[in-house]
Amino acid sequence: MISYQQTKDLSASAKITFLNMRSYYEQYSVEWDCVKIEEQIRDLTNFDILLNGEIVGALAFAECERLAVELGVNRLKLRVFKISPAFRLYERVGFVVDSSDDRFYNMSKKFF
């Protein structure tokens, strides 16, 4: 059974994120490590993904859409690896590709 819990150990969350994303980093020669990941997620709302009580993944988000609307922001931007299955998820929720390079899609979603 899959469940979620608020992250208690940010270093462990950064490590699991690094391990889960390692193939992307290696394929595209991205210079990321656990310390850099932890710095990037420190100010986000972070959750552990559990499978039968064991931590298997991490979610990091900052309620982007709600905050954008609340603050009157009319567009969100993100960057995703071209080989990531998350790309299709972002498309399904309304993000479109604005530009790309050899490694990433730069995407955005307009609200108004």
Stockholm file with secondary structure:
# STOCKHOLM 1.0

chainA/1-112         MISYQQTKDLSASAKITFLNMRSYYEQYSVEWDCVKIEEQIRDLTNFDILLNGEIVGALAFAECERLAVELGVNRLKLRVFKISPAFRLYERVGFVVDSSDDRFYNMSKKFF
#=GR chainA/1-112 SS CEEEEECSCHHHHHHHHHHHHHHHHHHTTCCCCHHHHHHHHTTSEEEEEEETTEEEEEEEECCHHHHHHHHTCCEEEEEEETTCTHHHHHHHTTCEEEEECSSEEEEEEECC
#=GC SS_cons         CEEEEECSCHHHHHHHHHHHHHHHHHHTTCCCCHHHHHHHHTTSEEEEEEETTEEEEEEEECCHHHHHHHHTCCEEEEEEETTCTHHHHHHHTTCEEEEECSSEEEEEEECC
//
